[in-house]
Amino acid sequence: MEKLNSAEMGKLWATYMGNSMSTCILSYFLQHVEDQDIKKLLENALSLSKEFQKTIKAIFIKENFRIPHGFTKEDVNLDAPRLFEDDFYVYYLRYVTKVGLSLYSVGIPLMYRGDIRNFFLHCMESTIKLEEQIKDISINKGLVIQSPIIPTPQKVNIAHKNYLKGFIGDVRPLHALEIAHLYDNLETNLASKALVMAFSQVTKTKKIRELFIKGEEITYKAIEGYIKKTSR
């Protein structure tokens, strides 16, 4: 069998580490969730994370590749008090599935060994199905804040030399893709801010607490910037 190339090694490692972190966080969420629909969603996500880790571990053992020291039970206190409402768990899952889809979509074109390519295709397909479940529950429970509605273009506009101008003088309206990415970044940073703010309150290590607080400040500034751009 072909040896793993550097892209395959790197993406397998990143997938293992990311899902080991999700396993810890989702296990903690499941200690407190009350809504049965959201609980099932968390269980599905946790099952996928464990499955992905198990598959990667088997590949690494076969390749005599040292198993990464991912996140473990030592990194999470399942007896910690509840930090979030059930609704936040849905927003968190939206956040991590977007991260996963980005990782897998970038990785798939770089995969050439058959078993690795099939594994990442499976990761992609499984995560898309999970994302659709998250979307259905978000809609049913009224948790969706959709991207803004904008007027339908009445004519074809050609970009001119000042198209990217946006700091002084006449500022053109944001176009659809800019609004979409600003909305997506805003949603992502809101979830990030909630996470780091909550974790900063319960971590026992001063240096890690300071890191979380710094992260909260960064996400807050980013959120302010996105809101300012979308409200002009």
N, C-alpha and C positions, 0 to 999 in steps of 0.2 A: 504493500500500500504506500502511496505517496506520503512524504513527510509534510507536516503542517508548514505552511509558509508564514511569514511574519504577520500578514494581515489576518489570517485565520487564528493564529495564536492570540493576537491582540484583541480581536473582537470576541473570541471565546472567553478570554480573561475578563474583559469589561462586562460581558453578559453575566458571567458567574458572580462577579463582585456586586453588580447592581441588583441582581435577584437575591443575593444573600442579605443585602440591606433591606429589601422589600419584605423578605420573609420575617425579619425581626419586627419591622414596623406593623405589618399586617397581623402578625400574631398578637401584638399588643392591642391593636384596634379591636380584634375579635374578643378580647376580655371584657369590653365595655359596650359593644354595639347592642342596641335593643330592637331596631327596625329589622324585621325578618328578611325583607327584600334586600336591604343593604348588607345584611349579614351573609346572605347567599352570594352576593357579589364579591365580598371580601374573601369568602371561602374559595370561590372560583379563582380569584387572583392569586391567593396563597398556594393553591394546588399547582397552578402554572409555574410559579416561581420555584417551587420545590422540584417540579418535573424538569425544568430547564437546568437547574443545578445538578441534578442527578445525571442527566445526559452528558453534560460537559465533564463532570467528574469521571465518568466512564471513558470518555474520549481521552482525557489526560492520563488516566491510568494505563490505557493501551499504548499511549505514546511515550510512557515513562517521563511525563511532564509533571513537575511537582504541583500538587493541588494548591491553589491560592489560599492564603489565610484570609478568608472573607469575614463578614460579620457573623457572629455566633450568639448563642444564648447568653454569653457573658456580656454582650453589648446592649442588652435590653432587660429592663426590669418589668416583667409582666404583672407585677403586683403594684406598680405605680398607679397613682390616682388618675381618674379620667381627666383628659385634657381637652377633648373635642366633642362637639355635638355629632350625632350620626350623619347629618348632612355633609359635614366636612370630609368624611371618609369617601364620599362620592367625588368631591372635588380633588381629593388626593389621588384617587384612582385615575381620574382624567389626566392629572399632571404626570403620573408615572407611566401611563400607557403612551402618552405623547413622546416621552423620553425613550421608551422602548422601541416604538415604531421608527423613531429617528435613527437609533442605533442599528436596528435590523435592516432598514432600507439602505443605509449607507454601506453596511457590511455585505449584503447580498451580491452586488456586482464584483466584489473583491474575492469572493469564495470560488475556488476551482475544484477542490476535492469533493467528490460526489456526496459523501456522508455529511460533510460540513455544510455544503450548499443546501442539502435537504433539511438539515437541522434548522438553519436560519430561515428557510422558507416556512417551516413549521412554526417557528417562533413568530414570524410575521403574521401568518394566517390566524394563529391562536390569539394573538394580541389584538388583531382587528376584530375578531369575534367578541372578545372581552370589551373592547371599546364600544361596540354596538350595544352590548348589554348595559354598559354604563350610560350611554346616551338615552336608551329607552327609559331607564329608571330616572334619569335626570329630567326627562320630559314629563313623565308620569307624576313626579313629585314636585314639579314646578321649580326645579333648581337650575334651569337654563337661563342665562343672560346672553341672548344672541348678539352677534355682530350687528352694528347699526344698519338700518335700511337707508339706501341712498337713491337719488333719482336715476332713472334709466337714461343712458346717453341718447341724445337726440341727433347727434352727428358724429362723424369720425374726426378726431383731433390728432394732428401730427405733432410729435414732440419737437420743440425748437431748442435753440442753443441755451436758453435760460430755463429749461425745463426743471433742472435740479436746484434752481435758485429758491431759497426759502427762508432767508434770514433778514433781508432788508428789502424795501420796496414792495412791489406787488407780489403777494404770495398766492400761488394757485391752490385750489382745494386739494385735499388728499384724494388719491385715487383708490380704487377698491382694494388692491393688493396691500397698499400701505395701511389702510384701515384694518384689514384682516390681520396683518402681522402685529400691529399695535394692540389690537384686541387680544390676540393670542398671548403676547408678551405680558399684557396687563393681567390676564387671568392666571398665567404661570407665576408671576411675581406675587400676586395676592396669596396663592397657595403656599409659596415659599416663605413669605413673611409670617404666615400663621404657624408654619412648622417651626421655624427657627425661634420665634417668640415663645412658643410653648416649650420647646426643648431647653431654652435658656433658663426656664423657671425650675427645671427639675434635675438638670445635670449636677453631679457632685464635684466636678473638676473645674477649678477656677479658669484655667486657660481655655477649656472648651466653652465655658459660659461666655467668656469674652469674645470668642470666635463667633458664637451664635448671635451675640449682641451686635457685633460688627456686620454680620450678615443681614440682620434686621434693618440696620441703618442703610445698607446698600440697596436692599429691596424697596425700602420706603422711598428713597430718592428716585429709584427707577419708576416706581408707581406714580409719583408726582410728575415725573417727566412725561410719561405716557398720557396721563390725564390732561396735562397742559397741551400736548400736541393734538389730541383728539377734540379739544374744546375750543380750538382757535377758530 
